[in-house]
Amino acid sequence: MKQALLLFVFFLSFSAIGFSQASNQRLALNTPSKKIEIKVFPNPVTNHFSIKNNKEVKEIIVFNMIGRALKRYNYVSGQKYFVGDLPKGMYLIQFLGPKNKIITTQRVSKR
């Protein structure tokens, strides 16, 4: 009796998991994804970096690899952003859009 009950619960939970995964996959297929590509150049950076013209970006934040914000810039088309005073290493550059929504984060090497 116990074995039959355990088997029933196992199949019931297994079918519920399969159903939720299938519904999540359908949901993911039906939602349009808007991917915004932002190119940071040059990479590796020496003193300044730039990004290609992008209307979505409002603010740029430079983080160290620990997650501490080191620099903040308001995005201006065609502007170069100075990071020459930062030590050599790896940094994360985060791009924020309207309402401070994170668009993307990219890794950059500073030499």
C-alpha distances in whole Angstrom, upper triangle without the diagonal:
4,5,5,6,9,10,11,12,14,16,16,18,20,21,23,24,26,27,29,30,32,33,35,36,38,39,41,42,44,45,49,49,53,54,57,59,61,63,64,68,69,66,67,69,72,73,72,70,70,67,68,68,65,66,62,63,64,64,63,62,62,60,60,57,55,55,59,61,64,66,66,68,68,68,71,72,74,74,73,71,72,70,73,73,69,69,68,64,61,60,58,60,58,59,59,59,60,58,58,55,54,55,55,55,57,58,62,63,67,69
4,5,5,6,8,10,11,12,14,15,16,18,20,21,22,24,26,27,29,30,32,33,35,36,37,39,41,42,43,47,47,51,51,55,56,58,60,62,65,66,63,64,66,69,70,69,67,67,64,65,66,63,63,60,60,61,61,60,59,59,56,56,53,52,52,55,57,61,63,63,65,65,65,69,69,71,71,70,68,69,67,70,69,66,65,64,60,58,57,55,57,55,56,56,57,57,56,55,52,51,53,52,52,54,55,58,60,63,66
4,5,5,6,8,10,10,12,14,15,16,18,20,21,22,24,26,27,28,30,31,33,35,36,37,39,41,42,45,46,49,50,53,54,57,59,60,63,64,61,62,64,67,69,68,65,65,63,63,65,62,62,58,59,61,60,59,58,58,55,55,52,51,51,54,57,60,62,62,64,64,64,68,68,70,70,69,67,68,66,69,68,65,64,63,59,56,56,54,56,54,55,55,56,57,55,54,51,51,51,51,51,53,53,57,59,62,65
4,5,5,6,9,10,11,12,14,15,16,18,20,21,22,24,26,27,29,30,32,33,34,36,38,39,41,44,45,48,49,53,54,57,59,60,63,65,62,63,65,68,70,68,66,65,63,63,64,61,61,58,59,60,60,60,58,59,56,56,53,52,52,55,57,61,63,62,64,64,64,67,68,69,70,69,67,69,67,69,69,66,65,64,60,57,57,54,56,54,55,55,56,56,55,54,51,50,51,51,51,53,54,58,60,63,66
4,5,5,6,9,10,10,12,14,15,17,18,20,21,23,24,26,27,29,30,32,33,35,36,38,39,43,43,47,48,51,53,55,57,59,62,63,61,61,63,67,68,67,64,64,61,62,62,59,59,56,57,58,58,57,56,57,54,54,51,50,50,53,55,59,60,60,62,62,62,65,66,68,68,67,65,67,65,68,67,64,63,62,59,56,55,53,54,52,53,53,53,54,52,52,49,48,49,49,50,51,52,56,58,61,64
4,5,5,6,9,10,11,12,14,15,16,18,20,21,23,24,26,27,29,30,31,33,35,36,38,41,41,45,45,49,50,52,55,56,59,60,57,58,60,63,65,64,61,61,58,59,60,57,57,54,54,56,55,55,53,54,51,51,48,47,47,50,52,56,57,57,59,60,60,63,63,65,65,65,62,64,62,64,64,61,60,59,55,52,52,50,51,50,51,50,51,52,50,50,47,46,47,46,47,49,49,53,55,58,61
4,6,5,6,9,10,10,12,14,15,16,18,20,21,22,24,26,27,29,30,32,33,35,36,40,40,44,44,48,49,52,54,55,58,60,57,58,60,63,65,64,61,60,58,58,59,56,57,53,54,56,55,55,54,54,52,52,49,48,48,51,53,56,58,58,59,60,59,63,63,65,65,64,62,64,62,65,65,61,61,59,55,52,52,50,51,50,51,50,51,52,50,50,47,46,46,46,46,48,49,53,55,58,61
4,5,5,6,9,10,11,12,14,15,16,18,20,21,23,24,26,27,28,30,32,33,35,38,39,43,44,47,49,51,54,55,58,60,57,58,60,64,65,64,61,60,58,58,59,56,56,52,53,55,55,54,53,54,52,52,49,48,48,51,53,56,58,57,59,59,59,62,62,64,64,64,62,64,62,65,65,61,61,60,56,53,52,50,51,49,50,50,50,51,49,49,46,45,46,45,46,48,49,53,55,59,61
4,6,5,6,8,10,10,12,14,15,16,18,20,21,22,24,26,27,28,30,32,33,36,37,41,42,45,46,49,51,53,56,58,55,56,58,61,62,61,58,58,55,56,56,53,53,50,50,52,52,51,50,51,48,49,46,45,45,48,50,53,55,54,56,56,56,59,60,62,62,61,59,61,59,62,62,58,58,57,53,50,49,47,48,46,47,47,47,48,46,46,43,42,43,43,44,46,47,50,53,56,59
4,5,5,6,9,10,11,12,14,15,17,18,20,21,23,24,26,27,29,30,32,35,36,39,40,43,44,47,49,51,54,55,52,53,55,58,60,59,56,56,53,53,54,51,52,48,49,51,50,50,49,49,47,47,44,43,43,46,48,51,53,53,54,55,54,58,58,60,60,59,57,59,57,60,60,56,56,55,51,48,47,45,46,45,46,45,46,47,45,45,42,41,42,41,42,43,44,48,50,53,56
4,6,5,6,8,10,10,12,14,15,16,18,20,21,22,24,26,27,29,30,34,34,38,39,42,44,47,49,51,54,55,53,54,56,59,61,59,56,56,53,53,54,51,51,48,49,51,51,50,49,50,48,48,45,45,44,48,49,53,54,53,55,55,54,58,58,59,60,60,58,60,58,61,61,57,57,56,52,49,48,46,47,45,46,46,46,47,45,45,42,41,41,41,42,44,45,49,51,54,57
4,5,5,6,9,10,11,12,14,15,17,18,20,21,22,24,26,27,29,32,33,37,38,41,43,46,48,50,53,55,52,54,55,59,60,59,56,55,52,52,53,50,50,46,47,49,49,49,48,49,47,48,45,44,43,47,48,52,53,52,54,54,53,56,56,58,59,59,57,59,57,60,60,57,57,56,52,49,48,45,46,44,45,44,44,45,43,43,40,40,40,40,41,43,45,48,51,54,57
4,5,5,6,9,10,11,12,14,15,16,18,20,21,22,24,26,27,30,31,35,35,39,40,43,45,47,50,52,49,50,52,55,57,55,52,52,49,50,50,47,47,44,45,46,46,46,45,45,43,44,41,40,40,43,45,48,49,49,50,50,50,53,54,56,56,56,54,55,54,57,57,53,53,52,48,45,44,42,43,41,42,41,41,42,41,40,37,36,37,37,38,40,41,45,47,51,54
4,5,5,6,9,10,11,12,14,15,17,19,20,21,23,25,26,29,30,33,34,37,39,42,44,46,49,50,48,49,51,54,56,54,51,51,48,48,49,46,46,43,44,46,46,45,44,45,43,43,41,40,40,43,44,48,49,48,50,50,50,53,53,55,55,55,53,55,53,56,56,53,53,51,47,44,43,41,42,40,41,41,41,42,41,40,37,36,36,36,37,39,40,44,46,49,52
4,5,5,6,9,10,10,12,14,15,16,18,20,21,23,24,28,29,32,34,37,39,42,44,46,49,51,49,50,52,55,57,55,52,51,48,48,49,46,46,42,44,46,46,46,45,46,44,45,42,42,41,44,46,49,50,49,50,50,50,53,52,54,55,55,53,56,54,57,57,54,54,53,49,46,45,42,43,41,41,41,41,41,41,40,37,36,36,36,38,40,41,45,47,51,54
4,5,5,6,9,10,11,12,14,15,16,18,20,21,23,26,27,31,32,35,37,40,43,44,48,50,47,49,50,54,55,53,50,49,46,46,47,44,44,40,41,43,43,43,43,44,42,43,40,40,39,42,43,47,48,47,48,48,47,50,50,52,53,53,51,53,52,55,55,52,52,51,48,44,43,40,41,38,39,38,38,39,38,37,34,34,34,34,36,38,39,43,46,49,52
4,5,5,6,9,10,11,12,14,15,16,18,20,21,24,25,29,29,33,35,37,39,41,45,46,44,45,47,50,52,50,47,46,43,44,44,41,41,38,39,41,41,41,40,41,39,40,37,37,36,39,40,44,45,44,45,45,45,48,48,50,50,50,48,50,49,52,52,49,49,48,44,41,40,37,38,36,36,36,36,37,36,35,32,31,32,31,33,35,36,40,42,46,49
4,6,5,6,9,10,11,12,14,15,17,19,20,23,24,28,29,32,34,37,39,41,44,46,44,45,47,51,52,50,47,46,43,43,44,41,41,38,39,41,42,41,41,42,40,41,38,38,37,41,42,45,46,45,46,46,45,48,48,50,50,50,49,51,49,52,53,50,50,48,45,41,40,37,38,36,37,36,36,37,37,36,33,32,32,32,33,35,36,40,43,46,49
4,5,5,6,9,10,11,12,14,15,17,19,22,23,27,28,32,34,37,39,42,45,47,45,46,48,52,53,51,48,47,43,43,44,40,40,37,39,41,41,41,41,42,41,42,39,39,38,41,42,45,46,45,46,46,45,47,47,49,50,50,49,51,50,53,54,51,51,50,46,43,41,38,39,36,37,36,36,36,36,35,32,32,32,32,33,36,38,41,44,47,51
4,5,5,6,9,10,10,12,14,15,16,20,21,24,26,29,31,34,37,39,42,44,42,44,45,49,50,48,45,44,41,40,41,38,37,34,35,37,38,38,37,39,37,39,36,36,35,38,39,42,43,41,42,42,41,44,44,47,47,47,46,48,47,50,51,47,48,47,43,40,38,35,36,33,33,33,32,33,32,32,29,28,28,29,30,33,35,38,41,44,48
4,5,5,6,9,10,10,12,14,15,19,19,23,24,27,29,32,34,36,40,42,39,41,43,46,47,46,42,41,38,38,39,36,36,33,34,36,36,36,36,37,36,37,34,34,33,36,37,40,41,40,41,41,40,43,43,45,45,45,44,46,45,48,49,45,46,44,41,37,36,33,34,31,32,31,31,32,32,31,28,27,27,27,28,30,32,36,39,42,45
4,5,5,6,9,10,11,13,15,18,19,23,24,27,29,33,35,38,41,43,41,42,44,48,49,47,44,42,39,39,39,36,36,33,35,37,38,38,38,39,38,39,37,37,36,39,40,43,43,42,43,42,41,44,43,45,46,46,45,48,47,50,51,48,48,47,43,39,38,35,35,33,33,33,32,33,33,33,29,29,28,28,30,32,34,38,40,44,47
4,5,5,6,9,10,11,12,16,17,21,23,26,29,32,35,37,41,43,41,43,44,48,49,47,43,42,38,38,38,35,35,31,33,35,36,37,37,38,37,39,37,37,35,38,39,42,42,41,41,41,39,42,42,44,45,46,44,47,46,49,50,47,48,47,43,40,38,35,35,32,32,31,30,31,30,31,27,27,27,27,29,32,34,38,41,44,47
4,5,5,6,9,10,11,14,15,18,20,23,26,29,31,34,37,39,37,39,41,44,45,43,39,38,35,35,35,32,32,28,30,32,33,33,33,34,33,35,33,33,32,35,35,38,38,37,38,37,36,39,39,41,42,42,41,43,42,46,46,43,44,43,40,36,34,31,31,29,28,28,27,28,28,27,24,23,23,24,26,28,30,34,37,40,44
4,5,5,6,9,10,13,14,18,19,22,24,28,30,33,36,38,36,38,40,43,45,42,39,38,34,34,34,31,31,28,30,32,33,33,34,35,34,35,33,34,32,36,36,39,39,38,38,38,36,39,38,40,41,42,41,43,42,45,46,44,44,43,39,36,34,31,31,29,28,28,28,29,29,29,25,24,23,23,26,27,30,33,36,40,43
4,5,5,6,9,12,14,17,19,23,25,29,31,34,38,40,38,40,42,46,46,44,40,39,35,34,35,31,31,28,31,33,34,35,35,37,36,38,36,37,35,38,38,41,41,39,39,38,37,39,39,41,42,43,42,45,44,47,49,46,47,45,42,38,37,33,33,31,30,29,28,29,29,29,26,25,24,25,28,30,32,36,39,42,45
4,5,5,6,10,12,15,18,21,24,27,30,33,36,38,37,39,40,44,44,42,38,37,33,33,32,29,29,26,28,30,31,32,32,34,34,36,34,35,33,35,35,38,38,36,36,36,34,37,36,39,40,41,40,42,42,45,46,44,45,44,40,37,35,31,31,28,27,26,25,26,26,26,22,22,22,23,25,28,30,34,37,40,44
4,6,5,8,9,13,14,18,20,24,26,29,32,35,33,35,37,40,41,39,35,34,30,29,30,26,26,23,25,28,29,29,30,31,31,33,31,32,30,33,33,36,35,34,34,33,32,34,34,36,37,37,37,39,39,42,43,40,42,40,37,33,31,28,28,25,24,24,23,24,24,24,21,20,19,20,22,24,27,30,34,37,40
4,6,8,9,13,15,18,21,24,27,30,33,35,34,36,38,42,42,40,36,34,31,30,30,27,27,24,27,29,31,31,32,33,33,35,34,35,33,36,35,38,38,36,36,35,33,35,34,36,38,38,38,41,40,44,45,43,44,42,39,35,34,30,30,27,26,26,25,26,26,27,23,22,21,21,24,26,29,32,35,38,42
4,6,9,13,15,19,22,25,28,31,34,37,36,38,39,43,44,41,37,35,31,30,30,27,26,24,26,29,30,31,32,34,34,37,35,36,34,37,36,39,38,36,36,34,33,35,34,36,38,39,39,42,41,45,46,44,45,44,41,37,35,32,31,28,26,26,24,24,25,26,22,22,21,22,25,27,31,34,37,40,43
4,6,10,12,16,19,22,25,28,32,34,33,35,36,40,40,38,34,32,28,27,27,23,23,20,23,25,27,28,29,31,31,33,32,33,31,33,33,35,35,32,32,31,29,31,31,33,35,36,35,38,38,42,43,40,42,41,38,34,32,28,27,24,23,22,20,21,21,22,19,19,17,19,22,24,28,31,34,37,41
4,6,10,13,16,19,22,25,29,31,31,33,34,38,38,35,31,29,25,24,24,20,20,17,20,23,25,26,27,29,30,32,32,33,30,33,32,34,33,31,30,29,27,29,28,30,32,33,33,36,36,39,41,39,40,39,37,33,31,27,26,23,21,20,18,19,20,21,18,18,16,17,21,23,26,29,32,35,39
4,6,10,12,16,19,22,25,28,27,30,30,34,34,32,28,26,22,21,21,18,18,15,17,20,22,22,24,26,26,29,28,30,27,29,28,31,30,28,27,26,24,26,25,27,29,30,29,32,32,36,37,35,37,35,33,29,27,23,22,19,18,17,16,17,19,19,15,15,12,14,17,19,22,25,29,32,35
4,6,10,13,16,19,23,25,25,27,28,32,32,29,25,23,19,18,17,14,14,12,14,17,19,20,22,24,25,28,27,29,26,28,27,29,27,25,24,23,21,22,21,24,25,26,26,30,30,33,35,33,35,34,31,28,25,22,20,17,15,15,13,15,17,17,14,13,10,12,15,17,21,23,27,30,33
4,6,10,13,16,19,22,21,24,25,28,29,26,22,20,16,15,15,13,13,11,13,16,18,18,20,21,22,25,24,26,24,26,25,27,25,23,22,22,19,21,20,22,23,24,24,27,27,30,32,30,32,30,28,24,22,19,17,15,13,14,13,15,18,17,14,12,9,9,13,14,17,20,23,26,29
4,6,10,13,16,19,19,22,22,25,26,22,19,16,13,12,12,9,10,8,10,13,15,15,17,19,20,23,23,25,23,25,23,24,22,20,19,18,16,17,16,18,19,20,20,24,24,27,29,27,29,28,26,23,20,17,15,13,11,12,11,14,16,15,13,11,7,8,11,12,16,18,21,24,27
4,7,10,13,16,15,18,19,22,23,20,16,14,10,9,11,9,11,10,11,15,15,14,17,18,19,22,22,25,22,24,22,23,22,20,19,18,15,17,15,16,18,18,19,22,22,25,27,25,27,26,24,20,18,16,13,13,11,13,13,16,19,17,15,13,9,8,11,10,14,15,19,21,24
4,7,10,13,13,16,16,19,19,16,12,10,7,7,9,7,11,10,9,13,13,12,14,15,17,19,20,23,20,22,20,20,18,17,16,15,13,14,13,13,14,15,15,18,18,21,24,22,24,23,21,18,16,13,11,10,9,11,12,16,18,16,15,12,9,8,9,9,12,13,16,18,21
4,6,9,10,12,13,16,17,14,10,8,6,6,9,10,13,13,12,15,15,13,15,15,17,19,20,23,21,22,20,20,19,18,16,17,14,15,13,13,14,13,14,16,17,19,22,21,22,21,19,17,15,13,11,12,11,14,15,19,22,19,18,15,12,11,11,9,11,11,14,16,18
4,6,7,9,9,13,13,10,7,6,5,7,11,11,15,15,13,15,14,11,13,12,15,16,17,21,19,20,18,17,16,15,14,15,13,14,13,12,12,11,11,13,13,15,18,17,18,17,16,14,12,11,9,11,11,14,16,20,22,20,19,16,14,11,11,8,9,8,11,12,15
3,5,8,7,10,11,9,6,6,6,8,12,14,17,18,16,18,17,14,15,14,17,18,19,23,22,22,20,19,17,17,16,17,15,15,14,12,12,10,11,12,13,14,18,17,18,16,16,14,14,13,12,14,14,18,19,23,26,23,22,20,17,15,14,11,11,9,11,11,13
4,6,6,8,10,8,6,7,9,11,15,17,20,21,18,20,19,16,17,15,17,18,19,23,22,23,21,19,18,19,17,19,17,17,16,14,13,11,11,12,12,13,17,16,17,15,15,14,14,14,13,16,16,20,22,26,28,25,25,22,20,18,16,13,12,9,10,10,11
3,5,8,11,10,8,10,11,13,17,18,22,21,19,21,19,16,16,14,16,16,16,20,20,21,19,18,18,19,18,20,18,19,19,17,16,13,13,14,12,13,16,15,15,13,12,11,11,12,12,15,16,20,22,26,28,25,24,21,19,16,14,11,9,6,6,8,9
4,7,10,10,9,12,13,16,19,21,24,24,21,23,21,17,17,14,15,15,16,19,19,20,19,18,17,19,19,22,20,21,21,19,18,14,14,13,12,12,15,13,13,10,10,9,10,12,13,16,18,22,24,28,30,27,26,23,21,18,16,12,10,6,5,6,6
4,6,6,6,10,12,15,18,20,23,23,20,21,19,15,15,12,14,14,16,19,19,19,18,16,15,17,16,19,18,19,19,16,15,11,10,10,8,9,12,11,11,9,10,10,10,12,12,15,17,20,23,27,28,25,25,22,21,18,16,13,11,7,6,5,6
4,6,8,12,15,18,21,22,26,26,23,23,21,18,17,14,16,16,18,21,21,20,19,16,16,18,17,20,20,20,20,18,16,12,11,9,8,6,10,10,10,9,11,12,12,15,15,18,20,23,26,29,31,28,28,25,24,22,19,16,14,11,9,6,5
4,7,11,14,17,20,21,24,25,21,22,19,16,16,13,16,16,18,21,21,20,18,15,14,15,15,18,17,18,18,16,13,9,8,6,5,4,8,9,11,10,13,14,13,15,15,18,19,22,25,28,29,26,27,25,24,22,20,17,16,12,11,8,8
4,7,10,14,16,18,21,21,18,18,16,13,14,12,15,16,19,22,21,20,17,15,13,14,12,15,14,14,14,12,10,6,5,4,6,7,10,11,13,13,14,15,13,15,13,16,16,19,21,24,26,24,24,22,21,20,18,15,15,12,12,10,11
4,7,10,13,15,18,18,15,16,14,11,12,11,14,16,18,21,20,19,17,15,13,13,12,14,12,13,13,10,9,6,5,7,8,10,13,13,15,14,15,14,12,13,10,13,13,17,19,22,24,21,22,19,18,16,15,12,12,10,11,10,12
4,7,9,11,14,15,13,14,13,11,13,13,16,18,20,23,21,21,18,17,14,14,12,13,10,10,9,7,7,5,6,9,11,13,16,16,18,18,18,17,15,14,11,13,12,15,17,20,22,20,20,18,16,15,15,13,14,12,14,13,15
4,6,8,11,12,10,12,12,10,13,13,17,19,21,23,21,22,19,18,16,15,12,13,9,10,8,8,8,8,9,12,14,16,19,19,21,20,20,18,15,14,11,12,10,13,14,17,20,18,18,16,14,13,13,11,13,12,15,15,18
4,6,10,11,10,13,14,13,16,17,20,22,24,27,25,25,22,22,19,18,15,15,11,11,8,8,10,11,12,16,17,20,23,22,25,24,23,21,19,17,14,14,12,15,15,18,21,20,19,17,14,14,15,14,16,15,18,19,21
4,7,9,9,11,13,13,17,18,22,24,26,29,26,26,23,23,20,18,15,13,10,9,6,7,10,12,14,17,19,22,25,24,27,26,26,24,21,19,16,16,13,14,13,16,19,19,18,17,14,15,16,16,19,18,21,22,24
4,6,6,9,11,12,16,18,21,24,25,27,25,25,22,23,20,17,15,13,9,9,7,10,12,14,15,19,20,23,26,25,28,27,26,24,21,18,15,14,10,11,10,13,16,15,15,14,11,12,15,15,18,18,22,23,26
4,6,8,11,13,17,19,22,26,27,29,26,26,23,24,21,18,15,12,9,10,8,12,13,16,17,21,23,26,28,27,30,30,29,26,23,21,17,15,12,11,9,10,14,14,14,14,12,14,16,18,21,21,25,26,29
4,7,9,11,15,18,20,24,25,26,23,24,21,22,20,17,14,12,10,11,11,14,15,17,17,21,22,26,27,27,29,29,28,25,22,19,15,13,9,8,5,7,11,11,10,10,8,11,14,16,19,20,24,25,28
4,6,8,11,14,17,20,22,24,20,21,18,18,16,13,11,9,6,9,9,12,13,14,14,17,19,22,24,23,26,26,25,22,19,16,12,10,6,6,5,8,11,10,10,9,8,10,12,14,17,18,21,22,25
4,7,10,14,17,20,22,24,20,20,16,17,14,11,9,6,5,8,10,13,13,15,14,17,19,22,23,23,26,26,25,23,19,17,13,11,8,6,5,6,9,8,10,10,10,12,14,16,19,19,23,23,26
4,7,10,13,17,19,20,17,16,13,14,11,7,6,4,5,9,11,14,12,13,12,14,15,19,20,19,22,23,22,20,16,14,10,8,6,5,7,9,10,8,10,10,10,11,12,14,16,17,20,20,23
4,7,10,14,16,17,14,14,10,11,8,6,5,6,6,10,12,14,12,12,9,12,12,16,17,16,19,19,18,16,13,10,7,6,5,6,9,12,13,10,11,10,10,10,10,11,13,13,16,16,20
4,6,10,13,14,11,10,7,8,6,5,6,9,10,13,16,17,15,14,11,12,11,15,15,13,16,17,16,14,10,8,6,5,7,8,12,14,15,11,12,10,12,11,9,11,12,12,15,15,19
4,7,10,11,9,8,6,6,5,6,9,12,13,16,18,18,15,14,10,11,9,12,12,10,13,14,12,10,7,6,5,6,9,11,15,18,18,15,16,13,14,12,10,10,10,10,12,11,15
4,6,8,6,5,4,6,7,9,12,15,16,19,21,22,19,17,14,14,11,14,14,11,12,13,11,9,6,5,6,8,11,13,17,20,20,16,16,14,15,13,10,10,10,10,12,12,16
4,5,5,6,7,7,10,12,15,19,20,23,24,24,22,19,16,15,12,14,13,10,10,11,9,7,5,6,9,11,15,17,21,23,23,19,20,17,18,16,12,12,10,10,11,11,14
4,5,8,10,11,13,16,18,21,22,25,27,27,24,22,19,18,15,17,16,13,12,12,9,7,6,7,10,12,16,18,22,25,25,21,21,17,19,16,12,12,9,10,11,12,15
4,6,9,11,14,16,20,23,24,27,29,29,27,25,21,20,17,19,18,14,14,15,12,10,9,10,13,14,18,19,23,26,25,21,21,18,20,18,14,14,13,14,15,15,18
4,6,9,12,13,17,19,21,24,26,27,25,23,19,19,16,19,18,15,15,16,14,11,9,8,11,11,14,16,19,22,21,17,17,15,17,15,12,13,12,14,15,16,19
4,6,9,11,15,18,20,23,26,26,24,22,18,17,15,17,16,13,14,16,14,13,10,10,11,12,15,16,20,22,21,17,18,16,18,17,14,15,14,15,16,16,19
4,6,8,11,14,16,20,22,23,20,19,15,15,13,16,14,12,14,16,15,13,10,9,10,10,13,13,17,19,18,15,16,14,17,15,13,14,14,14,16,15,19
4,7,10,14,16,19,21,22,19,17,13,12,10,12,11,9,11,14,13,13,10,10,10,11,14,15,19,21,21,17,19,17,19,17,15,15,14,14,15,13,16
4,7,10,13,15,18,18,15,13,10,9,8,12,11,10,13,15,15,14,11,11,9,11,12,13,17,19,19,16,18,16,17,16,14,15,15,14,15,14,17
4,7,9,12,15,16,14,13,10,11,11,14,14,13,17,18,18,17,13,12,10,10,10,11,14,15,16,13,15,14,15,15,14,15,16,15,17,17,20
4,6,9,12,13,10,10,8,10,11,14,15,15,18,20,20,18,15,14,11,10,10,10,12,14,15,13,15,14,15,15,15,15,17,16,18,17,20
4,6,10,12,10,11,10,12,14,18,18,19,22,23,23,22,18,16,13,12,10,10,11,12,13,12,14,14,14,16,16,17,19,19,21,21,24
4,7,9,8,10,9,13,15,18,19,19,23,24,23,21,18,16,12,12,9,9,10,12,14,13,14,14,13,14,15,16,18,18,20,20,23
4,6,6,9,10,13,16,19,21,21,25,25,25,24,21,19,16,15,12,13,13,14,17,16,17,17,16,17,18,18,21,20,22,22,24
4,6,9,11,15,17,20,22,23,26,26,26,25,22,20,17,16,14,14,14,16,19,18,19,18,17,17,18,18,21,20,22,22,24
4,7,10,13,16,18,21,22,25,24,25,24,21,20,17,18,15,17,17,19,22,21,22,21,19,19,19,19,20,19,21,20,22
4,6,10,13,15,17,18,22,22,23,22,19,19,15,16,15,16,17,19,22,20,21,20,19,19,19,18,19,18,19,18,20
4,6,10,11,14,15,18,18,19,19,17,17,14,16,15,17,18,21,23,21,22,21,19,19,18,17,17,15,16,15,17
4,7,9,11,12,15,16,17,16,14,14,11,13,13,15,17,20,22,19,21,19,18,17,16,15,15,13,14,13,15
4,6,8,9,12,14,15,15,13,15,13,15,16,18,20,23,25,22,23,21,21,20,18,17,16,13,14,11,13
4,5,6,9,10,11,12,10,12,11,14,16,18,21,24,25,22,23,21,21,19,17,15,14,11,11,8,10
4,6,8,9,12,13,13,15,15,18,19,22,25,28,29,26,27,25,25,23,20,18,16,13,12,9,9
4,7,9,12,14,13,16,16,19,20,23,26,29,29,26,27,25,26,24,21,20,18,15,14,10,11
4,7,9,10,10,13,13,16,19,21,25,27,28,25,26,23,24,22,18,17,15,12,11,8,9
4,6,9,10,14,15,18,21,24,27,30,31,27,28,25,26,23,20,18,15,13,10,7,8
4,7,9,13,15,18,21,24,28,31,32,28,29,25,26,23,19,17,13,11,8,5,5
4,7,10,13,16,20,23,26,30,30,26,26,23,23,20,16,14,11,9,6,5,7
4,7,10,13,17,20,23,27,27,24,23,20,20,17,13,10,7,6,5,6,9
4,7,10,13,16,20,23,24,20,20,16,17,14,10,8,6,5,6,7,11
4,6,10,13,16,20,20,17,16,13,13,10,6,6,5,6,9,10,14
4,7,10,13,17,18,14,14,11,11,8,6,5,6,7,10,11,15
4,7,10,13,14,11,10,7,8,6,4,6,9,11,14,15,19
4,7,10,12,9,8,6,6,6,6,8,12,13,16,18,21
4,7,8,5,5,5,5,7,9,12,15,17,20,21,25
4,6,5,5,6,6,9,12,15,18,20,23,24,28
4,5,6,9,9,13,15,18,22,23,27,28,31
4,6,9,11,14,16,20,23,25,28,29,33
4,6,9,12,13,17,19,21,25,25,29
4,6,9,12,15,18,21,24,26,29
4,6,8,11,15,17,21,22,26
4,7,10,14,16,20,22,26
4,7,10,13,17,19,23
4,7,10,13,16,19
4,6,10,13,16
4,7,10,13
4,7,10
4,7
4
